């Protein structure tokens, strides 16, 4: 089953950064929407796929983070 959010490895590939804080800085510069859990960014897979396809999707309304905390 494919996770609903990008994995750490996928975020490293997109941002070129290992640390969560650095990934957040790069994602912000790129104009990507994401939520934070501590210093780690959570990016919706559906949102990322649309961004990588060249679309400018609206940011998701928000995540239900109860399951990942």
C-alpha positions as CSV (number, residue, x, y, z in Angstrom):
1,X,0.0,0.0,0.0
2,X,1.3,3.4,-0.9
3,X,1.6,5.9,2.0
4,X,-0.6,9.0,1.9
5,X,2.4,11.2,2.6
6,X,5.9,11.3,1.1
7,X,8.5,9.2,2.7
8,X,11.7,10.6,4.1
9,X,13.7,9.2,1.1
10,X,11.3,10.9,-1.3
11,X,11.6,14.2,0.5
12,X,15.4,13.9,0.4
13,X,15.2,13.3,-3.4
14,X,12.9,16.3,-3.9
15,X,14.7,18.7,-1.6
16,X,18.3,17.4,-1.6
17,X,18.3,17.7,2.2
18,X,18.5,15.1,4.9
19,X,17.2,17.1,7.9
20,X,13.6,17.8,8.4
21,X,14.3,21.5,9.2
22,X,16.3,21.9,6.0
23,X,13.6,20.1,4.0
24,X,11.0,22.6,5.4
25,X,13.1,25.5,4.3
26,X,13.5,24.1,0.8
27,X,9.8,23.3,0.5
28,X,8.9,26.8,1.6
29,X,11.2,28.3,-1.0
30,X,9.6,26.0,-3.6
31,X,6.2,27.2,-2.6
32,X,5.0,23.8,-1.6
33,X,2.3,23.2,1.0
34,X,3.1,21.0,3.9
35,X,2.4,20.3,7.6
36,X,5.0,20.0,10.3
37,X,5.3,17.3,12.9
38,X,8.1,18.6,15.0
39,X,10.8,19.6,12.5
40,X,9.7,17.0,10.0
41,X,7.5,18.1,7.0
42,X,4.5,16.0,5.9
43,X,3.6,16.4,2.2
44,X,0.5,14.8,0.8
45,X,1.4,12.3,-1.9
46,X,-1.5,13.5,-4.1
47,X,-0.4,17.1,-3.8
48,X,3.3,16.2,-4.6
49,X,2.3,14.2,-7.6
50,X,0.3,17.1,-9.0
51,X,3.1,19.6,-8.3
52,X,5.7,17.3,-10.0
53,X,3.3,17.0,-13.0
54,X,3.5,20.8,-13.4
55,X,0.2,21.7,-11.9
56,X,-0.4,24.4,-9.2
57,X,-2.9,22.5,-7.0
58,X,-4.5,24.2,-4.0
59,X,-3.0,23.2,-0.7
60,X,-4.8,20.4,1.0
61,X,-7.2,21.6,3.7
62,X,-5.1,20.0,6.4
63,X,-4.1,16.6,7.6
64,X,-5.6,14.6,10.5
65,X,-2.3,14.2,12.3
66,X,-3.8,12.1,15.1
67,X,-2.7,8.9,13.4
68,X,0.9,9.9,12.9
69,X,1.7,11.3,16.3
